[in-house]
Amino acid sequence: MENKNKTGVLLANLGTPEAPTAKAVSAFLSEFLHDQRVVDMTRWLWCPLLHGIILPVRSPKVAKLYQSVWMEEGSPLMVYSQRQKAALETVIDMPVELGMTYGQPSILSAIESLQAQGCERILVLPLYPQYSRTTTAAVFDKLAKSMKGKPVIPEFRFINQYYDDKAYIDALAQSVELHWDANGKPDMLVCSYHGIPKRYADNGDPYREHCHDTTERLIARLNTDVKIKTTFQSRFGREEWLQPYTDKTLEQLPKDGVKRVDIISPAFSVDCLETLEEIAEQCHDSFMEAGGEAFRFIPCLNDAPAHIDMMRQLVERYTQGW
C-alpha cells in the first residue's frame, strides 16, 4: 500500500538479550554498559572492570533470571513491544516500526524499514514517560549515530517525555482501578521507578522530578484514601542512587504496620526483567519475609487499549503540520 503522507513512527525501547543464555546476556550487557550515557566512568578504568569482572560474573546470573520470566515467544520486553507496534498500527494510518537502543531490532534497521515504506518524515517515540539522559537521550544518540554517513536522512521529530500527559496518567489510573475492582484495595500503593545515580539528578537530569510529578498526578487522578509512595529500584554499583530504594522500603513497611501492598512501575512501558523478576518475585519475597501479608504486582501498561490510545494521541499531536 502506498504511504501517501510519507510519515512513519519509530517506537524505541531499551532492548533485550536475544536468548536467556550467558553468551547472549553478555553481548547485550556489553553494548548497554559501554554507553557513556549509562555509565560515565573513565573508559580506561571502566572497560577492564566491565570485561574482566562484571560481564563474566553477572552474565550467567542474569541469564538465569531471564530464564525465569522468558515467554514462549521470547523476551517479555520484546514480546510486549511487538504487540504494542501491532496494536498501534491498527489505530493510525501510517507505518510503525520498533527499534531498540541496544540489540535487535536496531534503531537503524527500523529507520531503513520506514524509508523502504516511503517515509520521508519519522516521529520518534521513546517509550520512556520520564526523561533521563540514561534512556531518552541514549535513543537520540543512537539515532544520530545511525544516520552518520547517510547521504539522505529523513526529517525527524522526537518526543522527549510524556510523564505529565493526561492520557498516560489516565491509563495508569485505569490499570490501578481495574486491579482494585478485582482484588480490593491495599494499605499502600508503591510506585516503583527505575533508579539512576543520584549524581546524575544532582547534575541536571530531570528524571527525579518527572517521577515525583507522575506520582502526584496519579494521586490526584485516583482521588483515593490509599497511601501512595514513590520509590526507586534496580540500582547498580556502589554509589548512591535515587532514594528511597524500593527493596529497602518494602522490607521496612511491615514493621511500620503496612501489611498489604500493591506495586506499580510507571516508568516501564512494558513488563520486562525488572518488573517480572525483580519486583514480582524478589520484592514479593522480601516483603513477605519481612512480615507482609499481601503483595500484588500491577502489570505494566503493555498493549492495554488505554495505553495504545495514549500513543495514538501522541502521534496525532506531534505529527500535526506534517
N, C-alpha and C positions, 0 to 999 in steps of 0.2 A: 504494500500500500504506500502511495506517495506521501511523504511528510510535507504537507502544504505550508505549514507555518515555520518549518525548518528549525524548530526549537525542541530540545530534549532535556531530560532530567537525569542527573547523576546523584544517586543515593550513595553516600560514603559512610563507612564504618571502620572500626579498627582493624579487623581481620582475625584470623584463627589458624591454628595448625591444620594441615591437610589430613592428618590422621592422628589418632591418640597414641603415638609412639614416641619414644625418646628422641629418635632422629628427627622426626617432623617437628616436634616441640622445640628442639634445639635450633633448627633452622628458622623457625618463626621468632623465637625469643631473641636470636642473634640480630635479626633485622630490626625488631622492635626496640631492643635495648641499645642499639647503635645510634639511634636517633637522638641528637642533642636536644631536641625539644623535650624528650622524655627524661634523659639523664645527661646533665650538662657538665659532668666531671671532665677534667682534662683527659684527652684521649690517651696519652701515653701512660696515664695511671689506670684509666678505666678499662681499656681493651685487654691488657694482660689479666686483669681481675675477672673480667667477663668470660674470656675464653679459657682461662686456666682453672677457675674455681666455680663461678656461678653457673655457667651452662652445663659442665659435666655433673655437678651436684644436683641442680634444680630440675634439669630436663627429665630424668627418669621419674622424679617425684611428681612433677606437674603432669606428666603423661598418664600416671595412674589416676590422678584427679579427673582428667579429661575422660578416661575410660568409664568413670562412674556416672557421667552425665551424657555420654555420646549417644546420639539418636540413630535410628536405623538409616535415616537419610544423610547423616553426617553430623558435624559440629552444630550444637544448638544455635550459636550465633549465625552461622551460615544458613541453616535451615530457615530460621525465622526471618532473616534478612531477605532471602529469596522469596518467601511468602509475602513480605511487605512489597517488594518490587512488583510481583504479580498482581497483588491487590490494587496497588496504586495505578497500574496500567489500565485497570478496568474502569477507573473513575476520572481519568484525564485523557485528553485527546492528543497525546504526544508520547514518543518513546521514553522508556525508563531503563536505565542500566544501573548495575550495582558495582561499586569499586571499593577495594579495601586499601587502607594506608599501608598495611604490611601483608604480604602473602598474596594469594589469588582469590578472586579476580582482581587484578590491579587497577589503579586509577587510570593508567594509560590504556589498558585494554577496554575499559568502559568508555573512555572518550573516543577511541578508534571505532568502537561499535556504533556509538551515536553518530559519528561522522559518516560512517558507511550507510546509515539510515537517512542521510541527507540533512543532519543537524548542523546548522551554522552558528547557532546560539545554544549554550548549555547552562542550565541552572544547577549549581552545585549545592546539595543539601546534606551537610554533615549531620549525622543523626546523634548529635550531642546537644541536648537542650541548653545546657550551661556552657558558655565559652571557657576554654582553657588553652593555654599555649601547648599543653601536652596532647591535646586531641584535635580541636578545631584548627589551630594554627598548623599542626602537623599535616593535616589534609591539604591546606593551602600550599605548604612547602612541597609536598609530593606532586601536587597539581602543576606547580611551576616547573619543577624538575622534569616532569613527564613531557612538558611542552618544549623543553630546551632543544634547540637544533631543528625543530619542526619548521618547514618553510611557510606553512599556513596554520594559524591557530584559530579556534572558534572564538566567538565573543562569549565571555563568561559573566555570570552573576553569581555571587557567593553569599549564602545565608550564614551569618556569624553565630547566631544563637536564637533560641525561641523559648527561653526559660519563663518568660512572662506572658507568653501567648495565651489568650483566653481559651482557645480550643485545646491546647495542650493541658492546661490546668483542669479544664472540664473533663478531658479524657482520664487524667489521673484520678480525679474525684469520682468519676463514674466507676472506675475499677475498684476503688475502695468501697463505695456504697453497695455495689453488687456483691462484693465479698462479705460485707457486714449483713446484708439481707439474707445471705445464705448461711452464715456461721455465727451471727451475733457479734456484738461489739467487744473489744478488748479493754484492758485497763489503759493501754497506751499504744499509739501508732508511732513506730520508729521510721523515719525517712532516712535511709542509709545511702549516702552518695559516695561514689568512688573518691578516694583521697588524692591529694597532691602534696608534695613537700611544702610545709608552712612558709619556707623561704621564697617559694615561687609567688605565693599570695602576697607576702610582705613586699615583694619587688614589683607589684603591679598587676599580677594575674587576677582578673575579677571573678574567678570561679567561686571563691568562698561566698562572696556577696550574692552571686547568682543563685547558689544553692539555698541560702537562707531566704532569699526573696521567693523562690519557688515554694518553699515550705509555708511561708507566711500567706501566700496566695491560696495555697491548698487549704490551710486552716480557715481562711475567710470563706472559701467556697463550700467546704464541708459544713461549717457552722455547727459543730458538734461539741459535746461536753467531754469527749475523749481527749486525753492529753496527747499532744503530738510533739515529737522531739527530732531534731536534726543531728545525725552522726555521720562519720566518715570511715570508710572501710578500705581494705586492700593495700595497706601501707607496705613499703618495701625498703629494706636497708635500715640504717641506724639513726638517721637524722629525724628530727621531729616533723610529723606530717600534720595536716589539719585535724583539730580535735573538736569535740570528743570522739574517741575511737569507738566504732561500732561494737567490736568484740568486748572491750573493757566495760562499755556501758551495759551490755546485756548480762555480763557477769555480776554487775552491781545492782541492777534493777530488782531482782527478787529480795535482796537484803533491804531494799527500800520499800518493800510491800507491793511492788508491781509484779504480779504473778502471771498475768495474761497479756501477751504481746502480739501485735501484728506488725509486720515489717514490709516496707515497700522500697524499691530502689529507683527513684525518679530520674537519675542521671543515665540510666541504661535504657536504650530504646528497644532492646531485645534481650531475652534471657540468654545467659552465657555462663561460663565457668564461675565468674564472680558472684552470680546470683544463685545459680542452681546448686553449686557445691559449697562455696564459701558461706553464703547466707543460709540457704535452705537446709544444709547439712551441718557444717561446722558450727555456725552461730546457734542453730537449733540445739545442738548437743550441749554447747557451753551454757546456754540459758537454762535448759532443763536440769543440768547437773548442778547449777547454782541455786536451785530451788524453785524454778519456774514451773507453772502448772500447764500452760498452753502457749505454744509458739506457732504462729501461722504466717507463712510467706505469701504475699500477694504478688502474683506473676507480673512481669514487665508488660508494657502495652502491646508489644509484639505486633501482630497483624489484626488487632481488635478493630472493629469498624470505626469507633470514635478516633482511634489513632490514625487510621488511613484517611479519614475525613479531615483531620488536622493537617496532614501532609498535603492533601488536595487544596486546602485553603491557602497554605503557604505557597504552593506552586502558583496558584492563580494570582496571588497578591504580588509575588516577586517577578512574575513574567508579564505584568501589565506594561503595555507600551512597546512590547517586542513584536 
